[in-house]
Amino acid sequence: MAEIPSLEPTEVEGSFYSFPSYKMRMKSRELSLALLREQKVAVLPGTAFGPSGENHVRICFAGTEENIDKAMDGVKLFFSKHA
């Protein structure tokens, strides 16, 4: 995740979730919907966890390595396009 522009990874040990922050003008709900629409990748908007979650998304890494790699390629393409 470190090589994705505008996305700041979080260090979480022992979990298959990440809650990175991002630096874009899109609200987290808007970003989540656009990512789903454009890249077919689902993430939760940070605001699902309260107002302080704005400018964060929750990413789940439960799945096959192939599906995770494909999803992260979509996330990278999305952020590269919108950064």
JODA-V585417 format. One record per residue. N is the residue number from 1. RES is the residue in three letters. PHI is phi as a letter, one per 40 degrees, with the letter a starting at -180 (999 if undefined). OMEGA is omega in radians with two decimals (* if undefined). NEAR is the number of other C-alpha atoms within 8 Angstrom. Layout:
N&RES&PHI&OMEGA&NEAR / N&RES&PHI&OMEGA&NEAR
This chain:
1&MET&999&-3.07&7 / 2&ALA&c&-3.10&6 / 3&GLU&c&-3.14&4 / 4&ILE&c&-3.12&10 / 5&PRO&c&3.08&8 / 6&SER&g&3.14&9 / 7&LEU&b&-3.12&12 / 8&GLU&b&-3.09&9 / 9&PRO&c&3.05&10 / 10&THR&b&3.09&8 / 11&GLU&c&3.11&5 / 12&VAL&b&-3.14&7 / 13&GLU&c&3.06&4 / 14&GLY&g&-3.13&4 / 15&SER&b&3.06&6 / 16&PHE&b&3.04&7 / 17&TYR&b&3.01&10 / 18&SER&b&-3.11&13 / 19&PHE&b&-3.07&11 / 20&PRO&c&2.99&12 / 21&SER&c&3.12&11 / 22&TYR&a&-3.14&10 / 23&LYS&b&3.09&8 / 24&MET&a&-3.13&8 / 25&ARG&c&3.14&4 / 26&MET&c&2.99&7 / 27&LYS&c&-3.05&8 / 28&SER&c&3.11&13 / 29&ARG&c&3.12&10 / 30&GLU&c&3.13&8 / 31&LEU&c&-3.14&10 / 32&SER&c&3.13&13 / 33&LEU&c&3.13&9 / 34&ALA&c&3.11&8 / 35&LEU&c&3.09&14 / 36&LEU&c&-3.11&11 / 37&ARG&c&-3.03&8 / 38&GLU&c&-3.03&7 / 39&GLN&b&-3.11&9 / 40&LYS&f&3.11&8 / 41&VAL&b&-3.12&10 / 42&ALA&b&2.99&8 / 43&VAL&b&3.06&11 / 44&LEU&c&3.05&10 / 45&PRO&c&-3.14&14 / 46&GLY&d&-3.12&17 / 47&THR&c&3.03&12 / 48&ALA&c&-3.13&7 / 49&PHE&b&3.10&7 / 50&GLY&h&-3.07&8 / 51&PRO&c&-3.14&7 / 52&SER&c&3.10&7 / 53&GLY&c&3.10&12 / 54&GLU&d&-3.07&11 / 55&ASN&g&3.01&12 / 56&HIS&b&2.96&13 / 57&VAL&b&3.07&15 / 58&ARG&b&-3.13&12 / 59&ILE&b&3.10&10 / 60&CYS&b&3.14&8 / 61&PHE&b&3.06&8 / 62&ALA&c&-3.13&7 / 63&GLY&i&3.12&6 / 64&THR&c&3.11&6 / 65&GLU&d&3.12&6 / 66&GLU&c&3.13&6 / 67&ASN&c&3.12&8 / 68&ILE&c&3.11&11 / 69&ASP&c&3.14&8 / 70&LYS&c&3.13&8 / 71&ALA&c&-3.12&9 / 72&MET&c&3.01&9 / 73&ASP&c&3.09&8 / 74&GLY&c&3.10&11 / 75&VAL&c&3.14&12 / 76&LYS&c&3.13&10 / 77&LEU&c&3.14&8 / 78&PHE&c&-3.11&11 / 79&PHE&c&3.08&12 / 80&SER&c&-3.12&9 / 81&LYS&c&-3.00&6 / 82&HIS&b&-3.08&6 / 83&ALA&c&*&8
